[in-house]
Amino acid sequence: MSGDIRVQQHGPWAQVIIDHPGKFNAMSRSMWRDLRAAFEGLHVQPELRCVLVSGSAGHFCAGGDIAEYPGFRFDAEQLRQFHEEEVWGGLQAMLDCDVPIIAQIEGNCMGAGVEIASCCDVRLAAASSRFGAPIARLGFAMAAREAALVSRAVGDSIARAMLLSAEVFDAPRMLQCGFLTHCVVDEQLQADANALVQRQLRLAPMAARAHKRTFRALNSPLAQVRQAQAAPNGVALDGPAAYSYANTPEHREGITAFLQKRPPEF
C-alpha cells in the first residue's frame, strides 16, 4: 500500500489527512502527487474558510517512504523530478492556497512532515511530538527549496541542528523557537484543534485570503533561493547539478543501511 491523502469536507472547512498505515504516515511518491491535487482543489473553493492538516493513527508524518528510494534516488534525473516536481509540487500547492491552514501535529513529525507543517499558517502540537530531519544518516541532503522553506519556519539554528547533526527536538523546544503556535497536553490536542478551526470560521474570510497573499509575497522560499544563487559561492542550489550526488556511494550506503536496519558506514 502506497498510502493516501484523504480530504474530508465539512461545509466551510476541510480536513486533509496524511494516511500511510504501518509507516507512521511516511510520504510516498503518489502521496506527494495527491497532496498537490488536494490543495489545488481546495484553493479554488470560494466558500472554504479553513483547512486542518493532520495525520492518522497517532502520528503526523515520519518523513519519506524510504522503501521506494532505491527505485529512483540513484538516478540524477529521476531524483530531480522527485524533488522539483513531485515534492515541491505538493508543497507549492499548500503555499499557494489562499485559505488559512492549521497543522494538528502528534507523534512523529520528521523530514517531509516538517516540510508539510512548514507550509501551514498555525501549528498546534501535542507535547509528546518529536521533530527533526535526520537525513544525514541516509547520505543525502534536503533539496534547496525545501531547506529554505524549513529554515524560514524553524529558524536557522534549529534547521542547522536538524540537518547537520540529525538532532531531534521535542514540542516544547519547537514552541520556544517559534515554529509551533501552540503546544498542549496530548489529551487536549483534538479539542484544541477543533477550537482553532471554529475560531477561524468566525473571522472574515476575505481578510484571511488577503493576508495569505501578503505573507506569500513577503516570504517566498523560491525568491530566497534565487537570491542565494546570486551569491558567488559556487554552490548549486537547483538544476541538474544539485542532484549530481544521486549515484554516489555515500547516498547508496545511507539508504541501503536504513532498509537493512543497520548503522551506515560512511
C-alpha positions as CSV (number, residue, x, y, z in Angstrom):
1,M,0.0,0.0,0.0
2,S,1.4,3.4,-1.0
3,G,-0.6,5.5,1.4
4,D,-3.3,8.1,0.9
5,I,-4.0,11.8,1.2
6,R,-7.7,12.0,2.2
7,V,-9.8,15.1,2.1
8,Q,-12.9,15.3,4.3
9,Q,-15.2,18.2,3.6
10,H,-17.1,19.8,6.5
11,G,-19.0,22.7,4.9
12,P,-16.9,25.8,5.3
13,W,-13.8,23.9,6.3
14,A,-11.9,20.8,5.2
15,Q,-9.6,18.3,6.8
16,V,-6.6,16.8,4.9
17,I,-5.4,13.6,6.5
18,I,-2.0,12.0,5.8
19,D,-2.5,8.3,6.0
20,H,0.1,5.6,5.4
21,P,-0.7,2.6,7.8
22,G,2.3,0.9,9.3
23,K,4.8,3.6,8.2
24,F,3.9,6.5,10.6
25,N,2.3,8.2,7.6
26,A,5.6,8.5,5.6
27,M,5.0,10.2,2.2
28,S,5.2,8.0,-0.9
29,R,5.6,9.5,-4.3
30,S,1.9,9.0,-5.1
31,M,1.0,10.8,-1.8
32,W,3.0,13.9,-2.9
33,R,1.1,14.0,-6.1
34,D,-2.2,13.5,-4.2
35,L,-1.2,16.3,-1.8
36,R,-0.8,18.7,-4.7
37,A,-4.2,17.7,-6.2
38,A,-5.9,18.1,-2.8
39,F,-4.7,21.6,-2.2
40,E,-5.2,22.7,-5.8
41,G,-8.8,21.6,-5.4
42,L,-9.2,23.3,-2.0
43,H,-7.7,26.6,-3.3
44,V,-10.5,27.1,-5.8
45,Q,-13.4,26.5,-3.4
46,P,-14.7,30.1,-2.8
47,E,-16.7,29.2,0.3
48,L,-13.9,27.4,2.1
49,R,-12.6,29.2,5.2
50,C,-10.1,26.8,6.8
51,V,-8.1,23.6,6.2
52,L,-6.9,21.4,9.0
53,V,-4.0,19.1,8.2
54,S,-3.4,16.0,10.4
55,G,-2.0,12.5,10.3
56,S,-3.7,9.2,11.2
57,A,-3.1,6.7,13.9
58,G,-1.3,9.0,16.3
59,H,1.4,10.4,14.0
60,F,1.7,13.4,11.7
61,C,4.2,12.3,9.1
62,A,7.5,10.4,9.7
63,G,9.2,11.6,6.5
64,G,9.5,10.0,3.1
65,D,8.8,6.3,2.3
66,I,12.4,5.1,2.2
67,A,11.3,1.7,0.8
68,E,10.7,3.4,-2.5
69,Y,14.0,5.2,-2.7
70,P,16.2,2.5,-4.4
71,G,13.8,2.6,-7.3
72,F,14.7,6.2,-8.3
73,R,17.0,8.1,-6.0
74,F,20.3,6.8,-7.5
75,D,19.5,8.4,-10.9
76,A,20.1,12.1,-11.0
77,E,17.2,12.9,-13.4
78,Q,14.7,10.9,-11.5
79,L,15.9,12.4,-8.3
80,R,15.5,15.9,-9.7
81,Q,12.0,15.1,-10.9
82,F,11.1,13.7,-7.5
83,H,12.1,16.8,-5.6
84,E,11.4,19.5,-8.1
85,E,8.1,18.2,-9.5
86,E,6.5,15.8,-7.0
87,V,7.7,17.0,-3.6
88,W,7.8,20.7,-4.4
89,G,4.6,20.4,-6.4
90,G,2.8,19.3,-3.2
91,L,4.4,21.9,-1.0
92,Q,3.9,24.7,-3.5
93,A,0.2,23.8,-3.8
94,M,0.0,24.3,0.0
95,L,1.9,27.6,-0.1
96,D,-0.3,28.8,-3.0
97,C,-3.6,28.1,-1.1
98,D,-5.3,31.3,0.0
99,V,-7.2,29.5,2.8
100,P,-5.7,29.5,6.3
101,I,-4.1,26.1,7.1
102,I,-3.9,24.7,10.6
103,A,-1.5,21.8,11.4
104,Q,-2.6,19.3,14.1
105,I,0.7,17.5,15.0
106,E,1.2,14.5,17.1
107,G,3.8,11.7,17.3
108,N,6.5,11.8,14.6
109,C,6.9,14.9,12.5
110,M,10.1,14.2,10.6
111,G,11.6,15.3,7.3
112,A,8.6,15.6,4.9
113,G,6.4,16.1,8.0
114,V,8.4,19.2,9.0
115,E,8.2,20.4,5.4
116,I,4.4,20.0,5.2
117,A,4.0,21.6,8.7
118,S,6.2,24.5,7.5
119,C,3.6,25.2,4.8
120,C,0.8,25.7,7.4
121,D,-0.1,29.0,9.0
122,V,-0.9,27.9,12.5
123,R,0.9,24.9,14.1
124,L,-0.6,23.1,17.1
125,A,1.2,20.1,18.6
126,A,0.9,17.6,21.3
127,A,3.6,17.9,23.9
128,S,5.0,14.4,23.2
129,S,5.5,15.2,19.5
130,R,9.0,14.8,18.0
131,F,10.5,17.0,15.2
132,G,13.6,16.5,13.1
133,A,15.0,15.8,9.6
134,P,17.8,13.2,10.3
135,I,18.6,12.6,6.6
136,A,22.3,13.0,7.3
137,R,22.0,9.3,8.4
138,L,20.7,8.5,4.9
139,G,23.6,10.0,2.9
140,F,21.7,12.8,1.2
141,A,20.8,16.5,1.6
142,M,17.5,18.2,1.8
143,A,16.7,19.9,-1.6
144,A,17.4,23.6,-1.6
145,R,13.9,24.9,-1.9
146,E,12.8,22.5,0.8
147,A,15.7,23.6,3.1
148,A,14.8,27.2,2.5
149,L,11.2,26.6,3.5
150,V,12.2,24.7,6.7
151,S,14.9,27.2,7.7
152,R,12.5,30.1,7.4
153,A,9.9,28.2,9.5
154,V,12.0,26.7,12.3
155,G,14.9,29.2,12.3
156,D,18.4,28.9,11.1
157,S,19.9,27.4,14.2
158,I,17.3,24.7,14.6
159,A,17.4,23.9,10.9
160,R,21.2,23.5,11.0
161,A,21.0,21.2,14.0
162,M,18.3,19.1,12.3
163,L,20.2,18.8,9.0
164,L,23.8,18.9,10.0
165,S,23.7,17.0,13.3
166,A,20.5,14.9,12.8
167,E,19.1,16.3,16.1
168,V,15.5,15.6,17.1
169,F,13.6,18.1,19.2
170,D,10.5,17.9,21.4
171,A,7.4,20.1,21.1
172,P,8.2,22.5,23.9
173,R,11.6,23.3,22.2
174,M,9.8,23.9,18.9
175,L,7.3,26.2,20.7
176,Q,10.2,28.1,22.2
177,C,11.9,28.6,18.8
178,G,8.7,29.9,17.3
179,F,7.9,27.0,14.9
180,L,4.8,26.0,16.9
181,T,2.0,28.4,17.7
182,H,0.6,26.2,20.4
183,C,1.8,23.2,22.5
184,V,-0.8,21.3,24.5
185,V,-1.0,18.1,26.6
186,D,-1.7,15.1,24.3
187,E,-5.2,14.6,25.6
188,Q,-6.2,18.2,24.7
189,L,-4.9,18.1,21.1
190,Q,-8.1,17.2,19.3
191,A,-10.3,19.6,21.3
192,D,-7.9,22.5,20.8
193,A,-7.6,21.8,17.1
194,N,-11.4,21.9,16.8
195,A,-11.4,25.2,18.8
196,L,-8.9,26.7,16.4
197,V,-11.0,25.7,13.4
198,Q,-14.1,27.2,15.0
199,R,-12.2,30.4,15.8
200,Q,-11.1,30.7,12.2
201,L,-14.7,30.2,10.9
202,R,-15.8,33.2,12.9
203,L,-13.3,35.6,11.2
204,A,-13.6,37.5,7.9
205,P,-12.7,35.1,5.1
206,M,-11.8,37.9,2.6
207,A,-9.3,39.4,5.1
208,A,-7.7,35.9,5.7
209,R,-7.2,35.3,2.0
210,A,-5.7,38.8,1.5
211,H,-3.3,38.2,4.4
212,K,-2.3,34.8,2.9
213,R,-1.4,36.6,-0.4
214,T,0.6,39.2,1.5
215,F,2.6,36.7,3.5
216,R,3.3,34.7,0.3
217,A,4.7,37.7,-1.4
218,L,6.9,38.6,1.6
219,N,8.2,35.1,2.3
220,S,8.6,33.2,-0.9
221,P,11.1,30.4,-0.3
222,L,11.8,30.3,-4.1
223,A,12.7,34.0,-4.0
224,Q,15.1,33.3,-1.1
225,V,16.8,30.5,-3.1
226,R,17.2,32.7,-6.2
227,Q,18.7,35.4,-4.0
228,A,21.2,32.9,-2.6
229,Q,22.0,31.8,-6.1
230,A,23.2,35.2,-7.0
231,A,26.0,35.0,-4.4
232,P,29.3,33.9,-5.9
233,N,29.8,30.9,-3.6
234,G,29.8,28.2,-6.3
235,V,27.1,26.2,-4.6
236,A,24.5,24.6,-7.0
237,L,21.1,25.1,-5.4
238,D,18.8,23.8,-8.2
239,G,19.0,22.4,-11.7
240,P,20.8,19.2,-12.7
241,A,24.0,19.9,-10.7
242,A,22.0,19.9,-7.4
243,Y,21.3,16.2,-7.8
244,S,24.7,15.0,-9.1
245,Y,25.1,13.1,-5.9
246,A,22.4,10.6,-6.9
247,N,24.7,7.7,-7.8
248,T,27.4,8.3,-5.2
249,P,28.5,5.5,-2.7
250,E,27.5,7.6,0.3
251,H,24.0,8.1,-1.0
252,R,23.6,4.4,-1.7
253,E,25.1,3.4,1.6
254,G,22.8,5.6,3.7
255,I,19.6,4.3,2.1
256,T,20.7,0.7,1.9
257,A,21.8,0.7,5.6
258,F,18.4,2.1,6.6
259,L,16.5,-0.6,4.7
260,Q,18.8,-3.3,6.0
261,K,18.2,-1.9,9.6
262,R,21.9,-1.4,10.3
263,P,24.1,1.6,11.0
264,P,25.5,3.2,7.9
265,E,29.3,3.1,7.2
266,F,30.3,6.5,5.7
